[in-house]
Amino acid sequence: MPYVNIKITREGATREHKAALIKGVTDLLVEVLDKNPATTFVVVDEVDLEDWGVGGLPVELYRQSLRES
């Protein structure tokens, strides 16, 4: 039974956004792993921006560096 945990930042993701993520991951599991959609578990967790980073920078600084380049 596949279990997928998606982490998204708290930046205004709506219920519709989360539903689309769940549907997309479920479809992927069905297509790629040939799993029954009823046996898949997809969890969407919202996390604060300051709790993670990209390329060695806190995500806010990373995004700022992208805007400046």
MARLO-442180 format. One record per residue: residue number from 1; x, y, z of N, C-alpha, C in turn. Coordinates in steps of 0.001 Angstrom, whole numbers, padded with zeros to 6 digits, always signed. Example, Ala and Ser with C-alpha at 12.3 -4.5 7.8 and 13.67 -1.06 7.14 Angstrom:
NODE,k,n.px,n.py,n.pz,ca.px,ca.py,ca.pz,c.px,c.py,c.pz
NODE,1,+013190,-005690,+007800,+012300,-004500,+007800,+013200,-003300,+007800
NODE,2,+012850,-002250,+007080,+013670,-001060,+007140,+012900,+000030,+007870
! end
This chain:
NODE,k,n.px,n.py,n.pz,ca.px,ca.py,ca.pz,c.px,c.py,c.pz
NODE,1,+000843,-001163,+000000,+000000,+000000,+000000,+000898,+001238,+000000
NODE,2,+000906,+002012,-001095,+001773,+003193,-001180,+001309,+004310,-000246
NODE,3,+002287,+004981,+000347,+002038,+006136,+001201,+002950,+007244,+000708
NODE,4,+002380,+008392,+000355,+003152,+009522,-000140,+002863,+010719,+000763
NODE,5,+003922,+011393,+001198,+003776,+012577,+002033,+004329,+013764,+001253
NODE,6,+003462,+014712,+000911,+003842,+015908,+000169,+003969,+017053,+001161
NODE,7,+005071,+017764,+001094,+005269,+018946,+001928,+005108,+020171,+001034
NODE,8,+004226,+021093,+001448,+004075,+022352,+000734,+004232,+023478,+001738
NODE,9,+004646,+024644,+001254,+004801,+025777,+002156,+003466,+026479,+002345
NODE,10,+003358,+027142,+003461,+002128,+027884,+003786,+002128,+029182,+002994
NODE,11,+001716,+029103,+001757,+001680,+030284,+000890,+000340,+030369,+000180
NODE,12,-000712,+030056,+000885,-002039,+030226,+000312,-002537,+029074,-000533
NODE,13,-002055,+027870,-000292,-002573,+026714,-001029,-004018,+026470,-000614
NODE,14,-004894,+026383,-001590,-006312,+026179,-001312,-006629,+024691,-001228
NODE,15,-007846,+024400,-000815,-008297,+022997,-000811,-008227,+022413,-002220
NODE,16,-008547,+023246,-003200,-008512,+022784,-004592,-007092,+022434,-005023
NODE,17,-006114,+023245,-004608,-004708,+022940,-004913,-004311,+021603,-004301
NODE,18,-004675,+021420,-003039,-004325,+020176,-002343,-005016,+018983,-002980
NODE,19,-006279,+019156,-003373,-007003,+018069,-004039,-006334,+017708,-005359
NODE,20,-005856,+018717,-006089,-005173,+018463,-007365,-003862,+017709,-007139
NODE,21,-003128,+018058,-006076,-001902,+017332,-005746,-002196,+015874,-005427
NODE,22,-003226,+015649,-004622,-003600,+014282,-004246,-004001,+013484,-005471
NODE,23,-004815,+014092,-006337,-005245,+013401,-007559,-004052,+013083,-008456
NODE,24,-003149,+014060,-008618,-001985,+013845,-009478,-001091,+012722,-008976
NODE,25,-000832,+012703,-007675,+000015,+011649,-007110,-000676,+010294,-007219
NODE,26,-001968,+010258,-006951,-002711,+008997,-007066,-002681,+008484,-008501
NODE,27,-002917,+009373,-009469,-002851,+008981,-010883,-001466,+008444,-011239
NODE,28,-000424,+009095,-010727,+000939,+008647,-010985,+001179,+007247,-010423
NODE,29,+000699,+006999,-009203,+000862,+005675,-008606,+000114,+004607,-009403
NODE,30,-001048,+004954,-009911,-001821,+004006,-010720,-001094,+003723,-012028
NODE,31,-000625,+004776,-012700,+000021,+004624,-014006,+001397,+003970,-013920
NODE,32,+002211,+004405,-012966,+003599,+003938,-012903,+003737,+002627,-012135
NODE,33,+003051,+002535,-011001,+003206,+001350,-010155,+002057,+000354,-010274
NODE,34,+001075,+000693,-011113,-000089,-000175,-011324,-000796,-000488,-010001
NODE,35,-000966,+000563,-009171,-001619,+000391,-007876,-003106,+000708,-007977
NODE,36,-003882,+000082,-007123,-005301,+000368,-007020,-005440,+001705,-006291
NODE,37,-006158,+002681,-006873,-006250,+003990,-006225,-006836,+003928,-004813
NODE,38,-007675,+002952,-004548,-008285,+002840,-003223,-007280,+002434,-002152
NODE,39,-006115,+001941,-002558,-005122,+001499,-001574,-004008,+002510,-001385
NODE,40,-004103,+003682,-002023,-003037,+004682,-001901,-003391,+005712,-000840
NODE,41,-002375,+006145,-000119,-002527,+007186,+000896,-001631,+008357,+000509
NODE,42,-002225,+009531,+000380,-001473,+010740,+000064,-001773,+011764,+001153
NODE,43,-000725,+012248,+001798,-000864,+013233,+002865,-000199,+014525,+002406
NODE,44,-000900,+015643,+002560,-000346,+016951,+002230,-000116,+017698,+003535
NODE,45,+001159,+017978,+003832,+001530,+018731,+005034,+001950,+020137,+004637
NODE,46,+001452,+021120,+005361,+001892,+022499,+005166,+002996,+022804,+006169
NODE,47,+004093,+023375,+005679,+005224,+023708,+006535,+005542,+025194,+006390
NODE,48,+006146,+025757,+007429,+006572,+027147,+007381,+007808,+027290,+006505
NODE,49,+007932,+028437,+005853,+009081,+028679,+004982,+010409,+028590,+005716
NODE,50,+010439,+029038,+006959,+011714,+029055,+007666,+012166,+027662,+008093
NODE,51,+011335,+026649,+007865,+011677,+025291,+008289,+012440,+024483,+007240
NODE,52,+012728,+025072,+006081,+013423,+024285,+005066,+014255,+025190,+004178
NODE,53,+015082,+024574,+003342,+015975,+025342,+002494,+016252,+024647,+001179
NODE,54,+016891,+025400,+000281,+017268,+024897,-001041,+018690,+025365,-001318
NODE,55,+019528,+024468,-001776,+020886,+024843,-002160,+021691,+025476,-001036
NODE,56,+021442,+025063,+000201,+022208,+025577,+001324,+021709,+026896,+001887
NODE,57,+020618,+027429,+001340,+020045,+028688,+001812,+018639,+028457,+002349
NODE,58,+018238,+029252,+003351,+016818,+029212,+003716,+015990,+029574,+002478
NODE,59,+014832,+028983,+002323,+014070,+029125,+001091,+013750,+030583,+000753
NODE,60,+013491,+031417,+001750,+013206,+032823,+001459,+014407,+033513,+000815
NODE,61,+015611,+033243,+001317,+016812,+033820,+000716,+017070,+033235,-000671
NODE,62,+016809,+031959,-000842,+016986,+031324,-002145,+016077,+031981,-003181
NODE,63,+014804,+032172,-002834,+013871,+032813,-003765,+014280,+034245,-004056
NODE,64,+014767,+034939,-003043,+015226,+036308,-003247,+016390,+036341,-004216
NODE,65,+017313,+035396,-004089,+018467,+035357,-004988,+018028,+035063,-006428
NODE,66,+016966,+034270,-006601,+016455,+034011,-007949,+015844,+035265,-008559
NODE,67,+015139,+036040,-007750,+014522,+037276,-008256,+015588,+038293,-008650
NODE,68,+016694,+038310,-007928,+017748,+039288,-008179,+018613,+038932,-009372
NODE,69,+018606,+037674,-009780,+019460,+037262,-010915,+018746,+037336,-012223
! end
